[in-house]
Structures are given as structure tokens and as C-alpha cells.
Amino acid sequence: MINLADYKMTDASGIGIYVGTYAKYNSGSIFGMWIDLESVSDADEFFEVCRALHSDEDDPEFMMQDYQGFQEELYHESMSADDVERVLEYISLDEDDG
């Protein structure tokens, strides 16, 4: 079972993505959470956290509403598992590698 508190970004200078859903947004809500990307090991875990966060929807369509701590070129409103893996790879680089 996912404990969302373990994945919530609490550091204002952290690396994360704010994840809501299109259904909520289209209903006038921006409910979501900043997910700390340094707390997830891979895209599967990231999307597992997203599903737990939006478990009130049968088939949530995730909307990445904001990002922080990585290059804008890596961010998309509708990110795939491959997109998330690229971000995770980028943030795992040492300063000498990047």
C-alpha cells in the first residue's frame, strides 16, 4: 500500500512534478500533489503513486500541471512512462555527467 506522505515533495527547492487529472481539471479542480521525484525508483512506482493519489477515479488520466528542478525540455503535460524515465535518468546524473 502506498503512503502518499512518503512521496510528497516538502522541499521548496526539490525536484518534482505536480500531478492532477484531466477530469478534475475539467471540473474546475486542480487537486493533486507535488510528487518528489527523488523518492521514486522508476516510472512504474511514479505512476503507482499517481494512481493511489487519484484512486477516487476509475481510470484517471494524469495531468502533469507543473514541474520543478529539471529541464523544461523534459516536461510535458501528458507524460508517458518513457518521459518519466528520462527525467529520472536526468536527475540521477552527477554534476560531472551533466
Secondary structure, 3 states (H helix, E strand, C coil): CCCHHHCECCCCCCCEEEEEEHHHHHCCCCCCEEEEHHHCCCHHHHHHHHHHHCCCCCCCCEEEEEEECCCHHHCCCCCCHHHHHHHHHHHHCCCCCC
